[in-house]
Amino acid sequence: VQLQASGGGLVQPGGSLRLSCAVSGFTIDSYAVVWFRQVPGKEREGVSCVSAAGSNWYGDRVKGRFNISRDSATKTVYLQMNSLKSEDTAAYYCATDLNRGCLPTVAAVVQGALKAWGQGTQVTVSS
């Protein structure tokens, strides 16, 4: 099981970025995939998740601004981030806990119990 995030960069406040997560070793309609972010010295924060069935979950701080989607054919999960704020600055990772649902997967982010995640991609929101 492997996941690789990409698409980060420097963007001005109010701008947009789309992150991509390429997965291998499993099909994305088999397990939930979660995006989480981390700032040095702070706890990991669940950002968004898409369940095996295609249901979406968003953290309170990104609801209405971020949108998660997936392409089963290319085994890619996307995170469209709009109206970016300075507090969105972080390293973003995609991961799976090999669960079908988002609730246990997001819980695993907080508990530090994820089964697999890849290298992160840095998002910096600054003018």
C-alpha positions as CSV (number, residue, x, y, z in Angstrom):
1,V,0.0,0.0,0.0
2,Q,1.5,3.3,-1.1
3,L,0.2,6.9,-1.2
4,Q,1.9,9.9,-2.7
5,A,0.7,13.5,-2.3
6,S,1.6,16.3,-4.7
7,G,0.5,19.7,-5.8
8,G,1.5,21.9,-2.9
9,G,3.1,25.3,-3.3
10,L,3.1,28.9,-2.4
11,V,-0.2,30.7,-2.8
12,Q,-1.6,34.1,-1.7
13,P,-4.5,34.3,0.8
14,G,-7.8,33.8,-0.9
15,G,-6.1,31.7,-3.6
16,S,-6.7,28.0,-4.6
17,L,-4.6,24.9,-4.9
18,R,-5.5,21.3,-5.9
19,L,-3.6,18.5,-4.2
20,S,-3.4,15.0,-5.7
21,C,-2.9,11.7,-4.0
22,A,-1.9,8.8,-6.1
23,V,-2.5,5.4,-4.5
24,S,-1.2,2.0,-5.3
25,G,-1.7,-1.4,-3.7
26,F,-5.4,-1.0,-3.2
27,T,-8.4,0.4,-5.0
28,I,-9.8,3.6,-3.7
29,D,-13.3,2.2,-3.5
30,S,-12.1,-0.4,-1.0
31,Y,-10.8,1.8,1.8
32,A,-11.3,5.4,3.0
33,V,-8.6,7.9,2.1
34,V,-7.9,10.8,4.4
35,W,-6.1,14.1,4.0
36,F,-4.4,15.4,7.1
37,R,-2.1,18.2,7.8
38,Q,0.7,18.9,10.2
39,V,2.5,22.0,11.4
40,P,5.8,21.4,13.3
41,G,5.1,21.3,17.0
42,K,1.4,20.8,16.6
43,E,-0.8,17.8,16.4
44,R,-2.0,16.3,13.2
45,E,-5.3,17.6,12.0
46,G,-7.8,15.7,9.9
47,V,-8.7,17.8,6.9
48,S,-11.0,15.7,4.7
49,C,-11.8,12.1,3.9
50,V,-13.6,10.1,1.3
51,S,-15.0,6.8,2.4
52,A,-14.9,3.6,0.3
53,A,-18.6,4.2,-0.5
54,G,-17.8,7.8,-1.7
55,S,-19.1,9.7,1.3
56,N,-17.2,12.8,2.2
57,W,-16.1,14.2,5.6
58,Y,-14.6,17.6,6.3
59,G,-12.9,19.2,9.3
60,D,-14.7,22.2,10.8
61,R,-11.9,24.6,9.8
62,V,-12.2,23.7,6.1
63,K,-15.9,23.1,5.6
64,G,-17.2,25.2,2.7
65,R,-13.7,25.9,1.3
66,F,-12.2,22.5,0.5
67,N,-13.7,19.7,-1.7
68,I,-12.5,16.1,-1.9
69,S,-13.0,14.0,-4.9
70,R,-11.7,10.8,-6.4
71,D,-11.0,9.1,-9.8
72,S,-11.2,5.4,-9.5
73,A,-9.8,4.9,-13.0
74,T,-6.6,6.7,-12.2
75,K,-6.6,5.7,-8.5
76,T,-6.2,9.4,-7.5
77,V,-7.8,11.3,-4.7
78,Y,-8.0,15.1,-5.1
79,L,-8.3,17.9,-2.5
80,Q,-9.4,21.2,-4.0
81,M,-8.6,24.0,-1.6
82,N,-10.3,27.3,-2.1
83,S,-10.3,30.6,-0.2
84,L,-7.0,29.6,1.4
85,K,-6.0,31.3,4.6
86,S,-2.6,31.7,6.3
87,E,-3.7,29.1,8.9
88,D,-4.0,26.5,6.2
89,T,-0.2,26.6,5.9
90,A,1.1,23.1,6.7
91,A,2.5,19.9,5.2
92,Y,-0.4,17.9,3.8
93,Y,-0.5,14.1,3.7
94,C,-2.8,11.5,2.3
95,A,-3.3,8.3,4.1
96,T,-5.4,5.3,4.8
97,D,-6.2,3.1,7.8
98,L,-7.5,0.3,5.7
99,N,-11.0,1.0,7.0
100,R,-14.0,1.6,4.7
101,G,-15.4,4.4,6.7
102,C,-14.2,7.9,7.5
103,L,-15.0,8.1,11.2
104,P,-12.4,5.4,12.2
105,T,-10.0,6.7,9.6
106,V,-10.1,10.3,10.9
107,A,-9.9,8.9,14.5
108,A,-6.7,7.1,13.5
109,V,-5.2,10.5,12.4
110,V,-5.7,11.9,15.8
111,Q,-4.5,8.7,17.5
112,G,-1.4,8.4,15.4
113,A,-2.6,4.9,14.3
114,L,-2.8,5.2,10.5
115,K,-1.6,2.2,8.6
116,A,-0.1,3.9,5.6
117,W,0.8,7.4,4.4
118,G,3.2,8.9,2.0
119,Q,5.5,11.9,1.8
120,G,3.7,15.1,2.4
121,T,3.4,18.2,0.2
122,Q,3.9,21.6,1.6
123,V,1.2,24.3,1.3
124,T,2.2,27.8,2.2
125,V,-0.3,30.6,2.2
126,S,1.3,33.9,2.4
127,S,1.3,37.3,0.7
